[in-house]
């Protein structure tokens, strides 16, 4: 039985607040492991403080960071589930309600195209003025309707990169390029330790969508061989938490490789998610469960 529009609005709103205010347990455990092995006292203190901040934010249901983020949403639709335009409208209404409840930082820019580019249109005082990024849809054979909400901050977007790599018929060439990008990005970001999100596709759009889905599917409890290689290489650069040097610059790498075409290039998208990202929550819109 499909939920009512009012139920969808409430469930999406609650999920957005959870995404913006709480760490999942696997991420907490990743921090605990990093703290236990950290040899730099300053970096260790930084990570302990991040965890304390996360616990306080979750208890108060308040933003993890002053940059409360831009909603990025992935809707997962079961093959026997029907989705109507009214349900999509309710999802967007739930996003707006969640931004006001969290509350999100008012940082939406008003005005026409030119005014939004040069910021001359003024700041929208409504937290819900921060419109979500375009909805990404994917399908599952399960009879479910899941919405994944991620809150993307500005710092990682500044240091992110989407570009082509000439693979030379060698996976190592692509991985080494990703590692080089990541070392530079993590060192410049400052808000580390990071979680690296990587997507590899046939176009810039596909690579970016793979990066977003890598965050949806990724878990700190298990890394592929390629993900482990990237994480270890960046950690060996001794950047450390907040750039203070240390053993952990990256908690994990989440990578998703999409379909590829016969060509000399692979398009790669890398996002160096900050110490609070991925800020993510998943809600079952049919049942109401959030995790």
C-alpha positions in Angstrom: 0.0 0.0 0.0 1.4 3.4 -1.0 2.0 5.9 1.7 -0.1 9.1 1.8 1.5 12.4 0.7 1.5 13.5 4.3 3.4 10.4 5.4 6.0 10.9 2.6 6.5 14.5 3.6 7.0 13.6 7.3 9.3 10.6 6.5 11.5 12.6 4.1 11.7 15.5 6.6 12.8 13.2 9.4 15.4 11.6 7.1 16.9 14.9 6.1 17.3 15.9 9.7 19.0 12.5 10.4 21.3 13.0 7.4 22.3 16.4 8.5 22.8 15.7 12.2 24.0 12.1 12.8 26.8 9.7 11.8 25.9 6.1 10.9 27.4 3.5 13.2 29.9 2.2 10.6 31.3 5.7 10.3 31.6 6.0 14.1 33.5 2.7 14.2 35.8 3.9 11.4 36.7 7.0 13.5 37.2 4.8 16.6 39.6 2.6 14.6 41.5 5.6 13.3 41.8 7.2 16.8 43.1 3.9 18.3 46.0 3.7 15.8 46.8 7.4 15.5 50.3 8.3 16.5 50.0 12.1 16.3 48.5 13.5 19.5 47.0 16.6 17.8 45.4 14.6 15.0 44.0 12.1 17.6 42.5 15.0 19.5 40.9 16.4 16.4 39.2 13.0 15.6 38.0 12.6 19.2 36.5 16.1 19.0 34.8 15.3 15.7 33.2 12.2 17.3 32.1 14.2 20.3 30.6 16.9 18.0 28.7 14.2 16.1 27.3 12.7 19.3 26.1 16.1 20.5 24.6 16.9 17.1 22.7 13.6 17.0 21.3 14.1 20.5 20.1 17.6 19.7 19.2 16.9 16.1 21.2 19.9 15.1 23.5 20.4 12.1 26.9 18.6 12.2 28.5 21.6 10.5 27.7 25.3 10.0 27.7 24.5 6.2 24.6 22.3 6.6 24.7 21.3 3.0 22.8 21.0 -0.2 20.4 18.0 -0.5 21.3 15.4 -3.0 18.7 12.6 -3.4 18.6 9.2 -4.9 15.3 7.4 -5.3 15.4 3.6 -5.4 12.3 2.2 -7.0 11.2 -1.5 -6.9 10.1 -3.1 -10.1 6.5 -3.6 -8.8 6.2 -0.1 -7.2 4.4 2.7 -8.9 5.6 6.3 -8.4 3.3 9.3 -9.2 4.1 12.9 -9.8 2.2 13.7 -6.6 4.7 11.5 -4.7 7.6 13.3 -6.2 6.1 16.6 -5.2 5.6 15.3 -1.7 9.3 14.3 -1.6 10.4 17.8 -2.5 7.9 19.2 0.1 9.5 16.9 2.7 13.0 18.1 1.7 11.8 21.7 2.3 10.2 20.8 5.6 13.4 19.1 6.7 15.6 22.0 5.8 13.4 24.3 8.0 13.4 21.8 10.9 17.2 21.0 10.9 17.6 23.9 10.3 19.7 24.3 7.2 21.8 27.4 6.7 20.0 29.9 4.5 22.3 30.1 1.5 20.0 30.0 -1.5 20.6 32.8 -4.0 17.5 34.5 -5.5 17.1 36.2 -8.9 17.5 35.4 -12.6 20.3 33.3 -14.1 22.8 36.1 -14.1 21.9 37.2 -10.6 22.3 33.7 -9.2 25.7 33.4 -10.8 27.1 36.7 -9.5 25.1 36.6 -6.2 23.5 40.0 -6.8 19.9 38.6 -6.4 20.2 38.5 -2.6 20.1 35.7 -0.1 16.9 33.8 0.4 16.2 34.0 4.2 14.3 30.7 4.0 16.3 27.6 4.8 14.2 25.7 2.2 15.5 28.2 -0.4 18.4 25.7 -0.8 16.8 23.7 -3.6 17.9 20.0 -3.8 20.1 18.9 -6.7 18.2 17.0 -9.5 16.8 13.7 -8.4 18.7 10.6 -9.4 16.6 7.5 -10.0 17.7 3.8 -9.9 15.9 0.5 -9.9 15.9 -2.5 -7.7 14.1 -5.9 -7.9 13.0 -5.5 -4.3 9.5 -4.4 -3.6 10.6 -1.2 -2.0 10.7 2.5 -2.4 13.8 4.0 -0.7 15.0 7.5 -0.7 18.7 8.2 0.1 19.4 11.8 1.2 22.9 13.2 1.3 23.9 16.7 2.4 26.8 18.0 0.3 29.0 20.9 1.7 30.8 23.5 -0.3 34.4 22.7 0.6 34.5 19.3 -1.0 32.8 20.7 -4.1 35.6 23.2 -4.4 38.2 20.5 -4.3 36.4 17.9 -6.3 37.4 17.1 -9.9 35.7 15.5 -12.9 38.0 14.9 -15.8 39.2 12.3 -18.4 42.0 10.0 -17.8 43.9 8.2 -20.7 43.9 4.7 -19.3 46.6 3.2 -21.6 44.9 -0.2 -21.2 46.1 -0.3 -17.6 44.0 0.0 -14.5 47.1 1.1 -12.5 47.3 4.3 -14.7 43.8 5.3 -13.7 44.2 4.5 -10.0 47.5 6.4 -9.8 45.8 9.5 -11.4 43.0 9.2 -8.8 45.6 9.0 -6.0 47.4 12.0 -7.3 44.2 14.0 -7.5 43.2 12.8 -4.0 46.5 13.8 -2.3 46.2 17.3 -3.7 42.5 17.7 -2.8 42.8 16.3 0.7 45.8 18.5 1.5 44.0 21.6 0.2 40.6 20.8 1.8 41.7 21.0 5.4 38.6 19.4 6.9 40.1 15.9 7.1 40.0 13.0 7.6 38.2 12.6 4.4 36.0 9.9 2.8 36.9 9.7 -0.9 34.0 9.2 -3.3 35.0 8.1 -6.8 32.9 7.4 -9.9 34.1 6.2 -13.2 31.9 6.4 -16.3 31.6 7.2 -20.0 30.7 10.8 -19.6 31.0 13.6 -17.1 27.3 13.1 -16.1 27.7 9.3 -15.7 30.9 9.6 -13.7 29.3 12.1 -11.3 26.2 9.9 -10.9 28.5 6.9 -10.2 30.3 9.0 -7.5 26.9 9.8 -5.8 25.9 6.1 -5.9 29.3 5.1 -4.5 28.3 7.1 -1.4 24.9 5.5 -1.2 26.4 1.9 -1.5 29.6 2.5 0.4 30.3 1.1 3.9 33.3 1.7 6.1 33.2 -1.9 7.2 34.3 -3.3 3.8 36.6 -1.9 1.1 37.5 -3.5 -2.3 41.1 -4.0 -3.2 41.2 -0.9 -5.4 39.5 1.2 -2.7 42.0 0.0 -0.1 44.9 0.8 -2.4 43.7 4.4 -2.9 43.0 4.9 0.8 46.4 3.5 1.8 48.3 5.6 -0.7 46.7 8.9 0.4 47.2 8.0 4.1 50.9 7.5 3.3 51.1 11.1 2.3 51.0 12.1 6.0 48.4 14.9 5.6 46.5 13.9 8.7 43.4 15.3 10.4 43.0 19.0 9.7 46.3 18.8 7.8 48.2 18.4 11.1 50.0 15.3 9.8 49.3 11.8 11.1 48.3 8.3 10.1 44.8 9.0 8.9 44.1 11.4 6.1 41.3 9.2 4.6 38.9 7.0 6.5 37.8 5.1 3.4 37.3 5.2 -0.3 34.0 4.5 -1.9 34.3 3.8 -5.6 31.7 2.8 -8.2 32.7 1.8 -11.8 29.9 2.1 -14.3 29.6 0.7 -17.8 32.6 1.6 -20.0 33.0 2.1 -23.8 35.8 1.1 -26.1 37.9 4.3 -26.1 41.2 5.5 -24.9 39.7 7.5 -21.9 37.8 6.9 -18.7 35.9 9.8 -17.2 36.6 10.0 -13.4 34.8 12.0 -10.8 36.4 12.5 -7.4 34.9 14.1 -4.3 37.0 14.5 -1.2 34.2 14.3 1.3 35.0 16.3 4.5 35.3 14.9 8.0 31.5 15.1 8.5 30.6 13.7 5.1 28.9 11.7 3.8 26.0 13.1 5.7 23.5 10.5 4.6 20.3 8.9 5.7 18.0 6.4 4.0 14.3 6.2 4.5 11.9 3.4 3.4 9.0 5.5 2.1 6.6 2.5 2.3 7.4 1.6 5.9 8.9 4.7 7.4 12.1 3.1 8.6 15.2 5.4 8.7 18.8 4.5 8.9 
